């Protein structure tokens, strides 16, 4: 049994709409900044997060599942 809570579909959708909106609005500014990779990495984490479980933990479990099959 997992102690992590899955987000409802509408919350995932709102997070993804927000990530796309921030990405588009910040693009002209981030184009000239050196830390743009960090910013877009953060937006990617917002995009893929669908539960309380940390993104790194979910991705490592997926890798282990692929390796075991």
Secondary structure in CASP SS format (residue, H / E / C, confidence):
PFRMAT SS
TARGET T0000
AUTHOR 0000-0000-0000
METHOD secondary structure of the structure
MODEL  1
X C 1.00
X C 1.00
X C 1.00
X C 1.00
X C 1.00
X E 1.00
X C 1.00
X C 1.00
X H 1.00
X H 1.00
X H 1.00
X H 1.00
X H 1.00
X H 1.00
X H 1.00
X H 1.00
X H 1.00
X H 1.00
X H 1.00
X H 1.00
X H 1.00
X H 1.00
X H 1.00
X H 1.00
X H 1.00
X H 1.00
X H 1.00
X H 1.00
X H 1.00
X H 1.00
X C 1.00
X C 1.00
X C 1.00
X C 1.00
X C 1.00
X H 1.00
X H 1.00
X H 1.00
X H 1.00
X H 1.00
X H 1.00
X H 1.00
X H 1.00
X H 1.00
X H 1.00
X H 1.00
X H 1.00
X H 1.00
X C 1.00
X C 1.00
X E 1.00
X C 1.00
X C 1.00
X C 1.00
X H 1.00
X H 1.00
X H 1.00
X H 1.00
X H 1.00
X H 1.00
X H 1.00
X H 1.00
X H 1.00
X H 1.00
X H 1.00
X H 1.00
X H 1.00
X H 1.00
X C 1.00
END
